Amino acid sequence: MTQPTPQTIGVALTALKAESALWTQQSERLQRVANDATALLIEPGGVTVVFDAFLDAYNEVTRLYVQRSTDGRDSTAAIADTLAAVATTYAEEEKANLHAQHRLY
């Protein structure tokens, strides 16, 4: 493998940072979804007894939706953090010339 040019490395690092930013945006979007869904929960007491069974099922589905959105937020944030860490590590190693020293290319 031949050594990549500084331009190639720059393009790769820019792409990693852009992907990280995209995953961060998606994480933030999922947080807003979870917040919006939480607002849909209906507190018991304001609805007649006839709707109690419906209310329990409705709130359970809503809670599950909130949980899945929150899980998605956490997962996409982890992906963003990983991409950012990879970009930072690669840039630091390239600056220290570690790739060449260890004959990685």
KEKE-3310 file (N, C-alpha, C; in steps of 0.2 Angstrom, whole numbers, plus 5000, padded with zeros to 4 digits):
npx = (5004:5003:5008:4996:4992:4993:4982:4973:4971:4966:4954:4948:4947:4939:4927:4924:4922:4911:4902:4901:4895:4882:4877:4876:4866:4855:4854:4850:4838:4830:4829:4821:4809:4807:4804:4792:4784:4783:4775:4763:4757:4744:4737:4729:4712:4707:4699:4685:4679:4676:4686:4697:4704:4708:4716:4726:4733:4736:4745:4755:4760:4764:4774:4783:4787:4793:4804:4810:4814:4823:4832:4837:4842:4853:4861:4864:4871:4882:4888:4891:4900:4910:4915:4920:4930:4938:4942:4949:4959:4966:4970:4979:4988:4993:4999:5009:5017:5016:5010:5019:5031:5028:5027:5014:5009)
npy = (4994:5011:5026:5038:5054:5070:5077:5067:5061:5072:5073:5061:5063:5074:5069:5059:5068:5074:5064:5061:5072:5072:5060:5065:5075:5067:5060:5070:5073:5062:5063:5074:5068:5058:5067:5073:5063:5059:5069:5065:5056:5051:5056:5047:5049:5060:5055:5045:5030:5021:5022:5017:5004:5006:5018:5013:5004:5013:5022:5013:5009:5021:5024:5014:5018:5030:5025:5017:5027:5034:5025:5024:5037:5036:5026:5032:5043:5037:5031:5043:5049:5039:5040:5053:5051:5042:5050:5060:5053:5047:5059:5064:5053:5054:5066:5064:5056:5042:5032:5030:5027:5015:5008:5006:5010)
npz = (5000:4996:5002:5008:5001:5008:5004:5002:5014:5021:5015:5019:5033:5033:5028:5038:5049:5044:5043:5057:5062:5055:5061:5074:5072:5069:5081:5089:5083:5086:5100:5101:5095:5105:5116:5111:5110:5123:5128:5123:5132:5142:5157:5170:5176:5170:5161:5157:5166:5156:5147:5152:5150:5136:5138:5146:5137:5127:5133:5136:5123:5119:5129:5125:5112:5115:5123:5113:5104:5112:5114:5101:5100:5109:5103:5090:5094:5100:5088:5082:5091:5090:5077:5077:5086:5080:5069:5076:5082:5071:5064:5074:5075:5062:5062:5071:5063:5065:5057:5046:5053:5059:5048:5041:5029)
capx = (5000:5007:5006:4991:4994:4990:4975:4968:4970:4962:4947:4945:4946:4933:4922:4923:4919:4904:4897:4899:4890:4876:4874:4874:4860:4850:4853:4846:4831:4827:4828:4815:4804:4805:4801:4786:4780:4781:4769:4756:4755:4737:4736:4722:4708:4704:4695:4680:4681:4675:4692:4703:4708:4711:4721:4732:4736:4738:4751:4760:4763:4768:4780:4788:4789:4798:4810:4814:4817:4828:4838:4840:4846:4859:4865:4866:4876:4888:4891:4894:4906:4915:4917:4924:4936:4942:4945:4954:4965:4970:4974:4985:4994:4996:5003:5015:5020:5016:5009:5025:5035:5026:5026:5007:5009)
capy = (5000:5017:5032:5042:5061:5074:5079:5061:5061:5078:5072:5056:5066:5079:5064:5056:5073:5076:5058:5061:5078:5069:5055:5069:5078:5061:5058:5076:5073:5056:5066:5078:5063:5056:5072:5074:5057:5059:5074:5062:5052:5054:5055:5044:5053:5065:5051:5041:5023:5017:5022:5015:4999:5010:5022:5009:5001:5019:5024:5008:5010:5028:5023:5010:5023:5035:5021:5015:5034:5036:5020:5026:5043:5034:5023:5036:5047:5033:5031:5050:5049:5034:5043:5059:5049:5039:5056:5063:5048:5047:5065:5064:5048:5056:5072:5062:5052:5035:5027:5029:5024:5008:5005:5004:5011)
capz = (5000:4995:5007:5005:5000:5013:5002:5003:5022:5023:5012:5023:5039:5033:5028:5045:5053:5042:5045:5064:5062:5053:5066:5080:5070:5070:5088:5092:5081:5090:5106:5100:5094:5112:5119:5108:5111:5130:5129:5121:5137:5145:5164:5172:5180:5166:5156:5161:5167:5150:5143:5156:5146:5131:5141:5148:5131:5123:5136:5135:5117:5119:5132:5121:5107:5119:5124:5106:5102:5117:5113:5095:5101:5112:5098:5085:5098:5101:5082:5081:5095:5088:5071:5079:5090:5074:5065:5080:5083:5065:5063:5079:5073:5056:5064:5074:5059:5067:5051:5043:5058:5060:5041:5040:5022)
cpx = (5004:5004:5002:4994:4990:4983:4970:4967:4965:4955:4944:4943:4940:4927:4920:4919:4912:4899:4896:4894:4883:4873:4872:4867:4854:4848:4848:4839:4827:4825:4821:4809:4802:4802:4793:4781:4778:4775:4763:4753:4748:4737:4729:4719:4704:4699:4691:4682:4680:4682:4698:4707:4711:4717:4727:4736:4739:4745:4756:4764:4767:4774:4785:4791:4794:4804:4814:4817:4823:4834:4841:4844:4853:4864:4868:4872:4882:4891:4894:4900:4912:4919:4922:4930:4941:4946:4951:4960:4969:4974:4980:4990:4997:5001:5010:5019:5020:5014:5015:5030:5034:5025:5019:5005:5015)
cpy = (5006:5022:5036:5050:5064:5076:5073:5060:5066:5076:5066:5059:5071:5074:5061:5061:5074:5070:5059:5067:5075:5064:5059:5072:5073:5060:5064:5075:5067:5059:5070:5073:5060:5061:5073:5069:5057:5064:5071:5058:5055:5052:5052:5049:5058:5061:5047:5034:5019:5017:5020:5009:5002:5014:5018:5006:5007:5021:5019:5008:5016:5027:5019:5014:5027:5031:5019:5022:5035:5031:5022:5032:5041:5030:5027:5041:5043:5032:5038:5051:5045:5037:5049:5056:5046:5045:5059:5059:5048:5053:5066:5059:5051:5062:5070:5057:5044:5030:5025:5025:5017:5004:5002:5006:5014)
cpz = (5000:5000:5004:5005:5006:5011:5003:5010:5024:5021:5017:5030:5039:5032:5034:5049:5051:5044:5053:5065:5060:5058:5072:5078:5071:5077:5091:5090:5084:5097:5106:5099:5101:5116:5117:5110:5119:5132:5127:5127:5140:5152:5166:5176:5176:5161:5160:5161:5161:5146:5146:5152:5140:5133:5143:5142:5127:5126:5136:5129:5116:5123:5128:5115:5110:5120:5118:5104:5106:5115:5106:5096:5104:5107:5093:5088:5098:5094:5080:5085:5093:5081:5072:5082:5085:5071:5069:5081:5077:5063:5068:5077:5066:5057:5067:5070:5061:5062:5048:5047:5059:5053:5039:5033:5019)
residu = (MET:THR:GLN:PRO:THR:PRO:GLN:THR:ILE:GLY:VAL:ALA:LEU:THR:ALA:LEU:LYS:ALA:GLU:SER:ALA:LEU:TRP:THR:GLN:GLN:SER:GLU:ARG:LEU:GLN:ARG:VAL:ALA:ASN:ASP:ALA:THR:ALA:LEU:LEU:ILE:GLU:PRO:GLY:GLY:VAL:THR:VAL:VAL:PHE:ASP:ALA:PHE:LEU:ASP:ALA:TYR:ASN:GLU:VAL:THR:ARG:LEU:TYR:VAL:GLN:ARG:SER:THR:ASP:GLY:ARG:ASP:SER:THR:ALA:ALA:ILE:ALA:ASP:THR:LEU:ALA:ALA:VAL:ALA:THR:THR:TYR:ALA:GLU:GLU:GLU:LYS:ALA:ASN:LEU:HIS:ALA:GLN:HIS:ARG:LEU:TYR)
# end
